[in-house]
Amino acid sequence: MKKKNHKYIFVVGGVMSGVGKGIASSSIGKILQSKGFKVNPIKVDPYLNVDAGTMNPTEHGEVFVLDSGLETDQDMGNYERFLELDLKSSDYMTSGTIYYHIIQKERAMGYKGKCVDPLPFITEEIMRRWKKAADTHESDVSLIEIGGTIGDYQNIMFIEAARILKVKYPQDVMFVMVSYLPVPGSLGEMKTRPTQNAVRQLNSYGVQPDVIIARGPLPLDFKRKEKIAFSCSLPAENVISAPDIKSVYDVPLNFEKDKIGSVILKTLHMRPKGANGDLTEWKQFVNKSKNYKTDIKIAVVGKYFDTGDFVLSDAYISVIEAVKFSSYWQGARPELVWINSKEYETDPKKVKNLSEYDGIIVPGGFGESGIEGVIMAIEFARKNKIPYLGLCYGMQLAVIEFCRNVIGWKDAHTAEINSQGSHVVIDIMPEQKKLLEDNKYGASMRLGAYPAQLKKGTHAQNAYGTDTISERHRHRYEVNPAFIEEIEKHGMVFSGTSPDGRLMEIAELPQDVHPFFLGTQFHPEFKARPLHPHPLFSAFIKAVLKHKK
């Protein structure tokens, strides 16, 4: 199991869900990178879904797609953004993945007639996958986030596998518990008892946390650090304060105030590899996010915005962050205003309110609800020359709007909604139809990274500064090849296509027609990074700033 000198850090959650294990893991990884170590993050989700592809984003959050096409939990996006990595399929696993593999192997007589029990077969398979991920990255440290909360029966097998690893290699394995310290309003005092109980529960599994990250509304004072340390059997300096803050990108800097990097290196018997260790570039980005010259107001017009604000930041987190990165580096602070497209359908006059915004984004989505309202918004952006960025469905609907209102095909539509019209300009690819007919919705889309060729002199080619790109996809429908020639004849430019010219990847209006009107069939937000903003988002923000002036 052991890779020579390889280290494992397991991150678990205590007291309640949603305490920020993903951000904590990402931040620890960033700190270790700054000290010269190569890190590979792994997300373990205890649910029985084989991947996150069939899960409702309004309940579970964004489905993040890797280059490989694997549909994963949104925490994988946090890892990629913080650590500037393109993660592999081996960096993500679920209970469903493990059980599915075990059952298939048993059915194929892979265990040679043995009685297949959870111990040792499931724990051995889990550890085998952790080693494979470490070997794939050739990393120094594996940072493994175990989803769920201490006390959940769903994640016990993963904690057990981690415990076995700790027993085998005590100097190479450590546990970090991210716990929550509430401040009851009637008392006004931060309470440590829930964290103490969570540690005792973890102890009952045979695991002792080496570090406790104390999440809460306020910073943790030294008195409570000592109390937690005494009750939970670890040094006070191993209790890290993690109060609520405005930006998740402050978290690595906040952790280093309590010297978490030094604590981890000491626990794992490691020495810095000669890097500066001071997070210089990261600090520059954080300063940019706080010191801006102007505000920009961007309308995000979509279909899923009537289920509560708490959903929005999860369902579209990569889009939000991509806009932030490009804005901060250009000296702007973005204000994203979420607009439910259904209100334009009930009152079309409201679409004129979009003139108040500096730019308009239509993100991805599925289904019929609210579509006509989105098309109204796109028409307004096109006619009034407001910078427009359409992502996936946002590109498809931009093509439909152009066909209806410029070419005059009033019945132009997508086969997703109406497959019987004479102008089905967006249609499903033949190879996917058979999967849907068999009710195989999981992995029935074009998923993962695909190359594209760009046309010279276009918005897209100017933004990327290259002729060939690779971007991540998650969709079933494409621009119908039967109509492409006629659409281009009327002035829309397909500035990005698959290398064989069969699939349309980017649609835009010429620069002498519109300052910035562009849609992508892929999801550029998945490749946006804090230190390296995505070129299309940056081009959009540049146009937004120019429009604002």
N, C-alpha and C positions, 0 to 999 in steps of 0.2 A: 504493500500500500504506500509506503513512504518514499517520497522523492527526497534525495539527499538534501538536507538542510532546508527543505521546504516547510513553510509555516502555514498554519490554518487559524483564522480568526472567525469564530462563530458569533453572530449577532442575533439575540433573541429578545422578545418583548415581554414586559411585565405589566400587570395591573389591567390594561385595557388595550384594545386595538387602536391603530391610528396614531401611535406615539412618535412616529417618524423614524422607524428602523431603516427605511430605504435611504433617507437623507443622511442619517448617522453613518450608515455603511459607506455611502458615497464620500462623505467627508473624511472618514478615517482613511479610505483609499487615497484620497487626494493628498492627505498629509504624508502618507507613506511614500507616495510618488515623489513628493518634494524632498524626501530624504534619500532618494536614489533607488527605490525598490520598484520592481515590476510587479504589478498587482493584477489578479484576475478576480472580478466579483462574480458571485453565483447567487441566483435567487431560487429559493425553494418555496414552492406554494403547496400547501397541504391538501388542496381540493382535488377531486377525482377527475376533473376535466383534464384531457390529455394536453391541451394548450388553451390559451385564452381567446381563441378565435370565435367561439360561439357564445361568448359571454356578453351580456348587455352592458355597454359602456356607461349608461346612466346609473347602473347599480354598482359596477365593479371598477369603473374608471377606464381610461384610454387603453386600447389594445395597441401595444408597441410592436412593430415589425422589425425583425433583424434582417441583415443582408441575405441570410440563408432562406428567408421566407417564414421562419417560425414566428407565430403570433404569441406574444408574451405579455406578462404583467407590466404595468406602467413604471415600476421601479427599475426595470432594465433601461428605460429611457433616462432616468436619473443617473444611473451608473455611467452610461455612455456620455452624457453631457458633462458630468463632473470630471470623469477620468479621461476624456478625449479618446475613447476606445470604440472600435467596432466589435461588438460582442458576438460570440459564436452560439450555436444551438446547444453546445455542451454546457453553457453557462446558465441554463435554465432547466428546471425540472419541477414536476408536480407529482403528487401521489399517484395520479392517473397514469403518468408516464412510467413510473416504477412498476405499478401493479400490472399494467398492460404488457410490459416487457416480460415480467416474471411468468404471467399466465401463458403468453405465447411460447415461451421457452419450455414450460412444463408440458404444454400440448404437443410440442415437437420432441418430447423425450429428452430434452436438454439436461434434465437432472437424473437421467438414467434410472427412473423408477423410485427415487427417494420420496419420502414424505416432505412436501414443500411447506415449511413453516416460516412465519415472519422472521424468526431468528433461527439461523443466521442469514437466510437467503435475501431478505429485503435489505437488511443493514449492509450486507456485503455488496449488493448491487448499488446502493446509495454511495458507499465509499469508492467503489470502482468508478463511478461517474465523476465524483469530486477529483479523483486522481487524473482522469482523462482530461478534464477541463484545465487542470494545472499544467499537464504535459502539453496540451494544445497551445497554451499561451507561453510556455516556458517561463513561468512567473516565479517570483520569490515567495509571494504570499497569496493565498486564496482567502478571500473575504466572503464568507458564506452567510447570507441572511436567511434565517428560517422563519417563514411566515406564520401568522397567527400569534397567539398569546400563550404564555406559560399556563398550563392547566387545560389547554385544549387537547382532547384525545387525538385529533387529526394529525398533529405534528410530533407525536411521541416517538415514532420510529426514526425520524430524522435526528431528534435530540439524542436518541439512543445510539445512533451511528456516530454522532459527534463524541459522545461519552466514550465509546470504544476506542475511537481514535486518540482521545486524550489519555486513556489508560496505556495505550501502546507507545505513545510519543509525548510524554508529559511536558517536555521542554519546548515542544514545537506547536502546541495547541493552546489556545486561550478562548475564554468566553466573555463576551460583552453583553450586558443586559441593559436594554433601554427601557426605563421604567417611568411611570408618571407619579408626580407628587402633587395631589390636589390641594387647593386652598379654599376650604368651604367658606362661603360668603358670610355665614353667621359667626364664624370664628376668626377669620382673617389671618389664619396661621397655616403655614405649609405643614402637611401631615406626612410622616414617613412610614406609618404602619402598613399601608397597602404594599409598599415596596418591600418591607421586611417580610410580609406574608408571601409575596411573589418569590422572593429568594428562597424561603423555606420550601415552597412548592418545587422550585428547581432543584434544591438539595435532595428532595425526595426521589428525584430521577437519578441521583448520583452525580450531579453536576454542581460545581461551585463557580459563580461568576468571578472573574478576575478584575473586571471593571464594571462599574455601574454608571450609566449616563442618566442623570436625574432630570427628566423633562418636567416642565411646569410653567405656570404663568410668570413666575419671578425667578431671579437668580437664587441659587442655593447658598445659604450662608455657611460659615465654617462649623458652626455649632451642629447644624443638621448633617453636614458631611461626617463629622465625628460620630454622631448618633447612628447614621447608616453604617459607617465603617465598623463600629463596635458590634452592632446587632447582626451584621451580615458577614463578618469575618474577613475583612480586607482592609488595606491601609487607607487612610483618609484621602491621600493624594490620588487614589484610584477611583474616587467618586467625583464625577465630572458634572459641572453645572451646565444645564442646557435650557435656558429660559426661552420663552416665546420671543421671536424676533420678526421683523418685517420681511426680510429676504432670506430664503434658504441658502443663498450663496455666502451669507455671513457665517454659516455654521462652522466650516473648517477653521476660520479665524477665531471664532468663539471657543471652539474646542482647544485650540492651541494656547489660549489664555490659561487654561488649566493643565497645559503641557501633556495632553493625552498622547502625543507622539512619543515622548520620552518614556511614559508609563508603558506603552505597548512594546517599545524596543527592549526595555528592561525585563518585562515579563517573558518575552520570547527570546531573550539572550541574543539580541541583534545589535549591530552597530551601523550608523549611517554610512551610506556608500559614497559619500563625498559630494553629494548635491548640496545646494545652498540651504535647503530646508526652511526657507523663510516665505514660501508661497508668493514670491514677488509678482509674477504675472497675474496670479489670482487676485492679489490686492489691487492691482491696476484696474482689473475688470470691476471689482466691487466699488472702487472709487468712481469709476465711470457711471455706475448705476445710481450713484447718489449725487453726483455733480453734473447736472444737465443744463443745457442752455434754453431749451424750449419744450413745450408740451405739444403732443400731437394727439388728435382724437380720431380713433379708428372704429368704424362700425363693423361688427362681426354679425353677419346676417345668416341665420340658420334655422333648423327645425327642432332642435332638442333643448330649447332654452326655457321651457315652461315647467321644469321639474325642480326648481330651486337652485339658488346661486352656488350651493356647495357642490352641485354636480358639474358645473361648467369647468371649474379649474381641473377636475379630474378627467372629464371626457375629452377635453381639448388641450391638455396640458402642454403637449409638444408645440402646438401652434402658438400658444401664449408665450412660451419661453423663447421660441424663435423670433417672435416680434420684439421681445425685450432685448435680446442680444444685439440684433441689428440696430435697434433704436439707441441703445446705450452707447455703442461705439460711434454713433453719429451725433452724439450730444443731445439726444432727445429722450423724453420720458413718455411712453405710450399710455394713453387711457383707452382701454378696450371697452366698448359699450356693446352689450349683447342684445341683439334685436331679434325677436321672434317673427319670422316671416309671415306667420298666419295673420298678423295684424294688418298687413298690406292687403290680404285677401278680403278681409271684412271691411276695410276702409282704404281703398286705393289712393286716396288723397294723401295719406300719411307718408307715402314713399318720398314725397318732396322734402320731408324732414332730413333726408340723407344729404342734402346740400350743406348741412351743418358740420359734416365730417370731412377730415382731410384725406381719408382713404377708406376703402371698403374691402372686406375679406369675406368670401364664402367658403367655409371649411367643408370637409368631407361629410358624407351621410348616406343614408339609404332610404328608399321608400317614397311614397306619394305625398304624405302629409306636408303641407306648407310649401310645396314646390312652386306653385304659381306666384306666390309672394316673393320667393327668391328670384324668379325670372324678372319680375317687375323691378327689383332692386338692381339687377344686372343691367337691365335696359337703361335705368336712370344713370348708373355709373358710366355706361358707354356714351350716352347722348350728352351728358354734362361734363365729360372728360375728367371725372374723378378717378384717381389711381385705383385700379382694381386688381386683386389677386384671388384667383379661384383655385381651390385645392381639390383634386379628384372629382367629386360630384360638382364642385364649383367650376371646373373646366367643362364638364359635360353640359351643364345647364347654360354656360356661356355660349357654347356651340348651338344649343337649341334656341336660345334667345336670338342669336344672329340669324339663324335660318328662318325664324318666324318673322322678325321685324326688319331685316335688311333684304333677305332674298325674297320673302313673301310666302314661305311655306307655313301657313297658319296651323297645319296639323303636325308640324315637326315635333318629335317627342323621343323619349327613350323607351326601349322595349321593356324596361323594368316596370313602366306604368301602362303603356299602351303599345302593344306589339302589332296591332292590326292596321295602323295608318299607312298612308302612301309615302310618308317621309320619316321612317324610323332611323333617325340620324345617329342614335346611340343604341348599339345592339350588343348582345352577349356573344362571346366567341364560341364557335361550334364545339370545340373540345370541352367546354364547360357545361354545355346543355345536357349531356348525358349524365353528369354527376348530379345536377339538380333534379333531373327526372327520377333518379334513384334516391332522392332525399338525402344526398350526401353533401351537406352544407359546409361541414368542416373541411378546410383546405380546398374549397372549390373555387378559389379566386386566383388571380395572378398575384403572386406573393413574392416579396423579397426584391433584391437588387437586379435591375436590368440595365443594359447599356442603351444609350441614345446618341444620335448624331444631330448636331445643331447647324442651322443655316446661318451663314455669315451675315453680319450687319443687322441682326435682329436683337430685340431686347434680351432674349435668352443668351445668345452667343456673346453679346457685350457684357452681360452680367458674369457669366462663368469665365470668360476669357480663354475658352478652349472650344474645340470642335466636337469632342467626345466626352460624355458624362456617364455616371452610373448613379441611379436613384432607386429608392425603395417603393414598392407598389403594394396596394391592398384593394383590389376591386375586381368586379366580374365583367363590367361593360366597357366597350371601346367605341370610338368614333367609327361609324359604319363606312367601310371602304367604298361602298357604292356611291356615296355622296361627296367624297373628299374633293374631287376635281371641281365640281360645281361650287362648293363652299369657297375654295381658294380663288376661283374665278371672280367671286363677288367681293374679295378683299380680305378675308381672314387668312392669316399665315400660320401654317403648322410648322413652327420653327424648330421643333424637336420631334424626331421619329425614331422608331427602332432601326437598327442597322440595315434591315432588309426593306425598309420603307413601308411595311405593312401596318404598323401600329402608330397612331398619333400620340405623342408624348406631351407636347406643349402646343397650345394654341394662343395666338396673340394678334393684336391689331398693329399695323405698321406705325412707326413713330411719327409719321407726318399726319396720321389720322387721329391718334390718341396718345397722350403723354406716357401712359403705362396701363395697358389692359392685357393681362396675361393669365392663363390658366394652365395648370399642370395635371396630367393624368396620374402622376406619382405623388408621393407625400414628401416634399422637401424638408418639412419640419423635423422629420426623423433624423436628419443629419446636421441639424443646427447645433452649434456648441458655443458655450460662453466665450471662449478665447478665439473661436473661429466661426463667426456668424455665417449663415447660409447666404450665398451670393444672390439668390432670387429674392429672399426677404430683404436683403440690404438694398437691392435695386428698387424694390417696392417702397421702402422707407425713404430712400433718396427722392423718389418721385413724390411721395407724400409731403416731405419737407418743402420741395419746390412748389407744390400745389398750395401749401399753407401760405407761402409768401405772396 
